[in-house]
Every structure is written in C-alpha cells, then in structure tokens.
C-alpha cells in the first residue's frame, strides 16, 4: 500500500497553494493531505502569528505526520525546511523539497532577495510582529515567472506571516537559537529537491549550497524556466509529474 502524502505550504500561504498538485497526486492513486501551519487558517487574525517561530511550525507538522504510517512529506519554501526537520525526527517513506528554504549551515541571503525584503528587515521589531508583502514585493519574490493576471489572483490570497520566522530563516548559522538547523545524519528516507533557476526568494545559489551540504543524501534537480511559484507557474504539471514519477519508482513494489 502506498504511503499517504502530506503537503506543507510555505510563508504567507495556506493549503490552497497545493490544489493543483493535490489533484494530480490523487489521480495517480495517492491519499493526499494539505496541512495548515499554525495561525494560517481563515479564522486567525494577523496578531495570532506574532512570536510564532520555526519550533511551533515544525511541532505542528510533526504532530500531523505522526498520525500516518511512514508518510511522504512534500514541502514548498518554508515548508521544505520544516519537512527536513521532521524527517530527522520521524521515520518517513520519502521527503520532497520544492523551492525549499535552506538549513542553518547555508547562509540564504542573496542580493536578489533584498528588493522584496529590505523594507521589512529595516523596520524595528519585526521579530515580534506579523507582516504582509506588498503586491510589488510578492511579484518580485514569489510570482516573477507568472502572467500578471495570475500574479494578481495569487496575491489576493496571500496571508500575513510571522516576522520571527523571517529572522529565523534569513540569517543561517547566525540564528544562535538554532531553530533553522537540521540533523542531516538522522534522516534515513530518500530525499528529492527541485528548484527554479529564476527563484528570487530561495535563489538557486542557496539551493545548490544546500544540495552540496547534503551530498549523496539528496537528489537535486534545477529547472531553468521556473521561479519560486513552481506550484502554479506554466509547466507546473511537468514538475508535479516529475515528483510523482520519482515516488512511483520507490513504491512500485508495494
């Protein structure tokens, strides 16, 4: 029997970002569940995100994963880093990272990110607030490979995010609390990472450094035509099928 697939969204997001992929996975015969990170549901206020951090999000994903027998975890962006952390704590069947945020040994900040993030990091006290991206910031960081009409539709559905999360992700090993660390030696499941060469918020250089840090533990693939919103950009079907084919090869005997 194939394992269930749990889908973990990223920053400013909700489970709807997985709608396309979830439908495609289910048509291939997988049970598929899109998780909601803490305070990312429609009933939560922006203030509910204040002071929430990586540990809170990772614990929530871990609790959900424990309800299934050796599930597959698939994470986008921040969700990719959460998947890495949970994979080091639980026995998973596989872990798939889509435009994944990178763990502590890799310093993620690159110049291409700054136009979309500088305004927030320059403001005092972001670590104890929630914040939202402007339309221009979201288009630069997330939707730069999408048509304008698609950008607008996606932007309208973005949520607020915890400022503390931004700090915990943004400074690599300078995060002395270590909430962005991953115990790579504890990960026993096969891992696949796919990234977009045009990604502005998880630049390909950071993704390549992550792949080098994992070495043979991680199969890494980079796609020249994609940016960060690989979940809905033109050609998303090819990327979803790429992940499905990779999973099928591992579970075809079950």
C-alpha atoms as a printed R data frame, in Angstrom:
    type eleno elety resid chain resno       x      y       z
1   ATOM     1    CA   UNK     A     1   0.000  0.000   0.000
2   ATOM     2    CA   UNK     A     2   1.309  3.433  -0.927
3   ATOM     3    CA   UNK     A     3   2.020  5.861   1.914
4   ATOM     4    CA   UNK     A     4  -0.050  8.995   2.379
5   ATOM     5    CA   UNK     A     5   1.407 12.250   1.099
6   ATOM     6    CA   UNK     A     6   1.346 15.283   3.388
7   ATOM     7    CA   UNK     A     7   1.796 18.666   1.688
8   ATOM     8    CA   UNK     A     8   3.346 21.509   3.713
9   ATOM     9    CA   UNK     A     9   2.922 25.078   2.485
10  ATOM    10    CA   UNK     A    10   5.328 27.974   2.965
11  ATOM    11    CA   UNK     A    11   5.294 31.563   4.183
12  ATOM    12    CA   UNK     A    12   2.289 33.828   3.504
13  ATOM    13    CA   UNK     A    13   0.440 30.752   2.280
14  ATOM    14    CA   UNK     A    14  -2.380 28.331   3.017
15  ATOM    15    CA   UNK     A    15  -3.193 24.797   1.792
16  ATOM    16    CA   UNK     A    16  -4.840 26.151  -1.381
17  ATOM    17    CA   UNK     A    17  -1.382 26.612  -2.915
18  ATOM    18    CA   UNK     A    18  -1.291 22.817  -3.319
19  ATOM    19    CA   UNK     A    19  -4.664 22.474  -5.083
20  ATOM    20    CA   UNK     A    20  -3.148 21.708  -8.497
21  ATOM    21    CA   UNK     A    21  -0.598 19.230  -7.193
22  ATOM    22    CA   UNK     A    22  -3.003 17.583  -4.752
23  ATOM    23    CA   UNK     A    23  -5.495 16.853  -7.513
24  ATOM    24    CA   UNK     A    24  -2.781 15.435  -9.743
25  ATOM    25    CA   UNK     A    25  -1.352 13.255  -6.956
26  ATOM    26    CA   UNK     A    26  -4.804 11.896  -6.117
27  ATOM    27    CA   UNK     A    27  -5.448 10.993  -9.760
28  ATOM    28    CA   UNK     A    28  -2.259  8.923  -9.591
29  ATOM    29    CA   UNK     A    29  -3.779  6.991  -6.670
30  ATOM    30    CA   UNK     A    30  -2.198  8.651  -3.642
31  ATOM    31    CA   UNK     A    31  -4.010  9.737  -0.491
32  ATOM    32    CA   UNK     A    32  -3.014 13.378  -0.180
33  ATOM    33    CA   UNK     A    33  -3.485 15.826   2.720
34  ATOM    34    CA   UNK     A    34  -2.582 19.521   2.572
35  ATOM    35    CA   UNK     A    35  -1.658 20.742   6.070
36  ATOM    36    CA   UNK     A    36  -2.325 24.157   7.587
37  ATOM    37    CA   UNK     A    37   0.503 25.750   9.564
38  ATOM    38    CA   UNK     A    38  -0.376 27.397  12.902
39  ATOM    39    CA   UNK     A    39  -2.434 30.625  12.584
40  ATOM    40    CA   UNK     A    40  -2.651 30.306   8.790
41  ATOM    41    CA   UNK     A    41  -6.344 29.462   8.627
42  ATOM    42    CA   UNK     A    42  -9.002 31.963   7.566
43  ATOM    43    CA   UNK     A    43 -10.286 32.384  11.112
44  ATOM    44    CA   UNK     A    44  -6.926 33.557  12.535
45  ATOM    45    CA   UNK     A    45  -6.036 37.227  12.859
46  ATOM    46    CA   UNK     A    46  -2.659 38.644  11.850
47  ATOM    47    CA   UNK     A    47  -1.842 39.107  15.535
48  ATOM    48    CA   UNK     A    48  -2.107 35.341  16.107
49  ATOM    49    CA   UNK     A    49   1.162 34.979  14.194
50  ATOM    50    CA   UNK     A    50   3.142 37.257  16.484
51  ATOM    51    CA   UNK     A    51   6.132 35.499  18.068
52  ATOM    52    CA   UNK     A    52   5.368 32.150  16.417
53  ATOM    53    CA   UNK     A    53   8.590 30.536  15.247
54  ATOM    54    CA   UNK     A    54  10.085 27.558  13.463
55  ATOM    55    CA   UNK     A    55   9.751 25.335  16.518
56  ATOM    56    CA   UNK     A    56   5.994 25.961  16.635
57  ATOM    57    CA   UNK     A    57   5.540 25.206  12.959
58  ATOM    58    CA   UNK     A    58   7.772 22.113  12.980
59  ATOM    59    CA   UNK     A    59   5.979 20.698  16.021
60  ATOM    60    CA   UNK     A    60   2.629 21.110  14.271
61  ATOM    61    CA   UNK     A    61   3.852 19.291  11.154
62  ATOM    62    CA   UNK     A    62   5.366 16.543  13.289
63  ATOM    63    CA   UNK     A    63   2.076 16.009  15.152
64  ATOM    64    CA   UNK     A    64   0.215 15.629  11.880
65  ATOM    65    CA   UNK     A    65   2.824 13.294  10.403
66  ATOM    66    CA   UNK     A    66   2.623 11.039  13.460
67  ATOM    67    CA   UNK     A    67  -0.983 10.255  12.564
68  ATOM    68    CA   UNK     A    68   0.130  8.370   9.446
69  ATOM    69    CA   UNK     A    69   2.241  5.279   8.853
70  ATOM    70    CA   UNK     A    70   5.572  6.434   7.404
71  ATOM    71    CA   UNK     A    71   4.087  9.184   5.239
72  ATOM    72    CA   UNK     A    72   5.738 11.101   2.410
73  ATOM    73    CA   UNK     A    73   6.240 14.777   3.250
74  ATOM    74    CA   UNK     A    74   6.357 17.330   0.438
75  ATOM    75    CA   UNK     A    75   7.200 20.913   1.397
76  ATOM    76    CA   UNK     A    76   7.323 24.179  -0.537
77  ATOM    77    CA   UNK     A    77   9.631 27.032   0.523
78  ATOM    78    CA   UNK     A    78   9.497 27.287   4.338
79  ATOM    79    CA   UNK     A    79   7.566 24.018   4.198
80  ATOM    80    CA   UNK     A    80  10.630 22.369   2.678
81  ATOM    81    CA   UNK     A    81  12.770 23.238   5.673
82  ATOM    82    CA   UNK     A    82  10.040 22.043   8.037
83  ATOM    83    CA   UNK     A    83   9.977 18.752   6.119
84  ATOM    84    CA   UNK     A    84  13.733 18.401   6.576
85  ATOM    85    CA   UNK     A    85  13.421 18.938  10.323
86  ATOM    86    CA   UNK     A    86  10.577 16.446  10.688
87  ATOM    87    CA   UNK     A    87  12.404 13.893   8.514
88  ATOM    88    CA   UNK     A    88  15.209 13.964  11.091
89  ATOM    89    CA   UNK     A    89  12.740 13.145  13.892
90  ATOM    90    CA   UNK     A    90  10.339 10.624  12.354
91  ATOM    91    CA   UNK     A    91  10.539  7.649  10.029
92  ATOM    92    CA   UNK     A    92   9.225  8.831   6.674
93  ATOM    93    CA   UNK     A    93   8.877  6.992   3.398
94  ATOM    94    CA   UNK     A    94  10.324  9.952   1.485
95  ATOM    95    CA   UNK     A    95  10.839 13.707   1.659
96  ATOM    96    CA   UNK     A    96  10.392 16.070  -1.299
97  ATOM    97    CA   UNK     A    97  11.591 19.678  -1.185
98  ATOM    98    CA   UNK     A    98  10.148 22.191  -3.667
99  ATOM    99    CA   UNK     A    99  11.998 25.542  -3.785
100 ATOM   100    CA   UNK     A   100  12.972 24.751  -0.220
101 ATOM   101    CA   UNK     A   101  14.242 27.141   2.413
102 ATOM   102    CA   UNK     A   102  17.728 26.091   3.463
103 ATOM   103    CA   UNK     A   103  19.055 24.851   6.826
104 ATOM   104    CA   UNK     A   104  21.434 26.719   9.097
105 ATOM   105    CA   UNK     A   105  24.836 25.871   7.580
106 ATOM   106    CA   UNK     A   106  23.806 27.646   4.369
107 ATOM   107    CA   UNK     A   107  23.583 31.453   4.523
108 ATOM   108    CA   UNK     A   108  20.488 32.152   2.402
109 ATOM   109    CA   UNK     A   109  20.519 35.920   1.900
110 ATOM   110    CA   UNK     A   110  21.407 36.965  -1.664
111 ATOM   111    CA   UNK     A   111  21.180 40.433  -3.309
112 ATOM   112    CA   UNK     A   112  18.235 39.364  -5.493
113 ATOM   113    CA   UNK     A   113  16.112 38.909  -2.358
114 ATOM   114    CA   UNK     A   114  16.658 42.372  -0.912
115 ATOM   115    CA   UNK     A   115  14.196 44.447  -3.008
116 ATOM   116    CA   UNK     A   116  11.372 42.319  -1.664
117 ATOM   117    CA   UNK     A   117  12.517 42.029   1.952
118 ATOM   118    CA   UNK     A   118  14.608 45.073   2.852
119 ATOM   119    CA   UNK     A   119  11.628 47.205   3.896
120 ATOM   120    CA   UNK     A   120  10.639 44.653   6.496
121 ATOM   121    CA   UNK     A   121  14.074 43.884   7.886
122 ATOM   122    CA   UNK     A   122  14.857 47.597   8.197
123 ATOM   123    CA   UNK     A   123  11.815 48.162  10.407
124 ATOM   124    CA   UNK     A   124  12.302 47.803  14.149
125 ATOM   125    CA   UNK     A   125  10.789 44.853  15.983
126 ATOM   126    CA   UNK     A   126   9.849 42.641  13.047
127 ATOM   127    CA   UNK     A   127  10.700 39.579  15.160
128 ATOM   128    CA   UNK     A   128   7.713 40.274  17.432
129 ATOM   129    CA   UNK     A   129   5.207 41.261  14.748
130 ATOM   130    CA   UNK     A   130   3.360 39.780  11.817
131 ATOM   131    CA   UNK     A   131   3.830 41.308   8.377
132 ATOM   132    CA   UNK     A   132   2.459 41.214   4.843
133 ATOM   133    CA   UNK     A   133   4.110 41.611   1.471
134 ATOM   134    CA   UNK     A   134   3.075 44.447  -0.814
135 ATOM   135    CA   UNK     A   135   1.876 43.464  -4.275
136 ATOM   136    CA   UNK     A   136   5.203 44.562  -5.802
137 ATOM   137    CA   UNK     A   137   7.218 42.626  -3.197
138 ATOM   138    CA   UNK     A   138   5.174 39.482  -3.748
139 ATOM   139    CA   UNK     A   139   5.543 39.723  -7.521
140 ATOM   140    CA   UNK     A   140   9.302 40.165  -7.180
141 ATOM   141    CA   UNK     A   141   9.870 37.405  -4.633
142 ATOM   142    CA   UNK     A   142   7.236 34.811  -5.454
143 ATOM   143    CA   UNK     A   143   5.435 35.361  -8.739
144 ATOM   144    CA   UNK     A   144   8.103 36.705 -11.113
145 ATOM   145    CA   UNK     A   145   7.600 33.873 -13.622
146 ATOM   146    CA   UNK     A   146   3.813 34.259 -13.788
147 ATOM   147    CA   UNK     A   147   1.487 36.294 -16.015
148 ATOM   148    CA   UNK     A   148   0.103 39.490 -14.466
149 ATOM   149    CA   UNK     A   149  -3.418 38.099 -14.166
150 ATOM   150    CA   UNK     A   150  -2.075 35.044 -12.338
151 ATOM   151    CA   UNK     A   151   0.069 37.232 -10.079
152 ATOM   152    CA   UNK     A   152  -2.964 39.259  -9.058
153 ATOM   153    CA   UNK     A   153  -5.084 36.195  -8.334
154 ATOM   154    CA   UNK     A   154  -2.402 34.625  -6.159
155 ATOM   155    CA   UNK     A   155  -1.560 37.861  -4.352
156 ATOM   156    CA   UNK     A   156  -5.152 38.336  -3.225
157 ATOM   157    CA   UNK     A   157  -4.967 35.010  -1.392
158 ATOM   158    CA   UNK     A   158  -1.714 35.589   0.488
159 ATOM   159    CA   UNK     A   159  -1.812 35.804   4.286
160 ATOM   160    CA   UNK     A   160   0.269 37.596   6.881
161 ATOM   161    CA   UNK     A   161   3.384 35.880   8.236
162 ATOM   162    CA   UNK     A   162   5.335 35.804  11.475
163 ATOM   163    CA   UNK     A   163   8.240 38.251  11.496
164 ATOM   164    CA   UNK     A   164  10.119 35.921  13.810
165 ATOM   165    CA   UNK     A   165  10.061 33.279  11.096
166 ATOM   166    CA   UNK     A   166  11.682 35.726   8.675
167 ATOM   167    CA   UNK     A   167  14.549 36.289  11.102
168 ATOM   168    CA   UNK     A   168  14.968 32.602  11.888
169 ATOM   169    CA   UNK     A   169  15.198 31.726   8.193
170 ATOM   170    CA   UNK     A   170  17.202 34.687   6.971
171 ATOM   171    CA   UNK     A   171  20.463 34.521   8.853
172 ATOM   172    CA   UNK     A   172  21.701 30.946   8.553
173 ATOM   173    CA   UNK     A   173  24.131 29.994  11.303
174 ATOM   174    CA   UNK     A   174  23.765 33.468  12.832
175 ATOM   175    CA   UNK     A   175  20.457 32.202  14.209
176 ATOM   176    CA   UNK     A   176  22.028 31.291  17.537
177 ATOM   177    CA   UNK     A   177  18.850 29.649  18.812
178 ATOM   178    CA   UNK     A   178  19.356 27.002  16.133
179 ATOM   179    CA   UNK     A   179  15.687 26.807  15.180
180 ATOM   180    CA   UNK     A   180  16.686 26.541  11.499
181 ATOM   181    CA   UNK     A   181  19.058 23.619  11.986
182 ATOM   182    CA   UNK     A   182  18.581 20.118  10.601
183 ATOM   183    CA   UNK     A   183  20.208 16.945  11.892
184 ATOM   184    CA   UNK     A   184  21.034 15.574   8.458
185 ATOM   185    CA   UNK     A   185  22.630 12.390   9.847
186 ATOM   186    CA   UNK     A   186  19.286 11.422  11.386
187 ATOM   187    CA   UNK     A   187  17.436 11.499   8.050
188 ATOM   188    CA   UNK     A   188  17.043  7.947   6.776
189 ATOM   189    CA   UNK     A   189  14.483  8.372   3.986
190 ATOM   190    CA   UNK     A   190  15.195  9.149   0.319
191 ATOM   191    CA   UNK     A   191  15.108 12.888  -0.464
192 ATOM   192    CA   UNK     A   192  14.431 14.825  -3.658
193 ATOM   193    CA   UNK     A   193  14.837 18.598  -4.078
194 ATOM   194    CA   UNK     A   194  13.672 20.591  -7.098
195 ATOM   195    CA   UNK     A   195  14.368 24.289  -7.536
196 ATOM   196    CA   UNK     A   196  13.849 27.064 -10.057
197 ATOM   197    CA   UNK     A   197  16.834 28.903 -11.519
198 ATOM   198    CA   UNK     A   198  14.759 32.127 -11.629
199 ATOM   199    CA   UNK     A   199  13.718 31.947  -7.960
200 ATOM   200    CA   UNK     A   200  14.225 35.298  -6.194
201 ATOM   201    CA   UNK     A   201  13.436 34.353  -2.591
202 ATOM   202    CA   UNK     A   202  15.243 30.983  -2.493
203 ATOM   203    CA   UNK     A   203  17.927 31.753  -5.085
204 ATOM   204    CA   UNK     A   204  19.414 28.829  -6.946
205 ATOM   205    CA   UNK     A   205  22.798 29.542  -5.385
206 ATOM   206    CA   UNK     A   206  21.368 28.818  -1.946
207 ATOM   207    CA   UNK     A   207  19.638 25.663  -3.206
208 ATOM   208    CA   UNK     A   208  22.881 24.401  -4.717
209 ATOM   209    CA   UNK     A   209  24.703 25.019  -1.454
210 ATOM   210    CA   UNK     A   210  22.043 23.027   0.364
211 ATOM   211    CA   UNK     A   211  22.448 20.168  -2.114
212 ATOM   212    CA   UNK     A   212  26.215 20.217  -1.610
213 ATOM   213    CA   UNK     A   213  25.724 20.166   2.187
214 ATOM   214    CA   UNK     A   214  23.588 17.030   1.933
215 ATOM   215    CA   UNK     A   215  25.767 15.346  -0.676
216 ATOM   216    CA   UNK     A   216  24.561 11.890  -1.715
217 ATOM   217    CA   UNK     A   217  21.720 12.019   0.800
218 ATOM   218    CA   UNK     A   218  19.796 14.375  -1.510
219 ATOM   219    CA   UNK     A   219  18.899 14.117  -5.190
220 ATOM   220    CA   UNK     A   220  18.886 17.678  -6.545
221 ATOM   221    CA   UNK     A   221  17.287 18.924  -9.774
222 ATOM   222    CA   UNK     A   222  17.192 22.510 -11.031
223 ATOM   223    CA   UNK     A   223  14.872 23.876 -13.721
224 ATOM   224    CA   UNK     A   224  15.871 26.889 -15.790
225 ATOM   225    CA   UNK     A   225  12.341 28.015 -16.678
226 ATOM   226    CA   UNK     A   226  10.946 28.095 -13.161
227 ATOM   227    CA   UNK     A   227  10.969 30.603 -10.321
228 ATOM   228    CA   UNK     A   228   9.546 30.250  -6.809
229 ATOM   229    CA   UNK     A   229   5.885 29.530  -7.576
230 ATOM   230    CA   UNK     A   230   6.579 26.187  -9.191
231 ATOM   231    CA   UNK     A   231   3.242 25.057  -7.750
232 ATOM   232    CA   UNK     A   232   1.320 27.106 -10.315
233 ATOM   233    CA   UNK     A   233   3.706 28.506 -12.936
234 ATOM   234    CA   UNK     A   234   3.490 27.453 -16.567
235 ATOM   235    CA   UNK     A   235   4.742 23.884 -16.686
236 ATOM   236    CA   UNK     A   236   3.738 23.017 -13.116
237 ATOM   237    CA   UNK     A   237   2.242 19.771 -14.424
238 ATOM   238    CA   UNK     A   238   5.690 18.597 -15.515
239 ATOM   239    CA   UNK     A   239   7.119 19.288 -12.083
240 ATOM   240    CA   UNK     A   240   4.280 17.529 -10.279
241 ATOM   241    CA   UNK     A   241   4.659 14.519 -12.575
242 ATOM   242    CA   UNK     A   242   8.405 14.565 -12.002
243 ATOM   243    CA   UNK     A   243   7.807 14.197  -8.284
244 ATOM   244    CA   UNK     A   244   5.148 11.526  -8.839
245 ATOM   245    CA   UNK     A   245   7.424  9.517 -11.116
246 ATOM   246    CA   UNK     A   246  10.199  9.707  -8.524
247 ATOM   247    CA   UNK     A   247   7.799  8.476  -5.832
248 ATOM   248    CA   UNK     A   248   6.313  5.750  -8.036
249 ATOM   249    CA   UNK     A   249   9.749  4.268  -8.656
250 ATOM   250    CA   UNK     A   250  10.156  3.866  -4.901
251 ATOM   251    CA   UNK     A   251   6.753  2.372  -4.172
252 ATOM   252    CA   UNK     A   252   6.046  0.320  -7.317
253 ATOM   253    CA   UNK     A   253   6.723 -2.905  -5.435
254 ATOM   254    CA   UNK     A   254   4.097 -2.129  -2.787
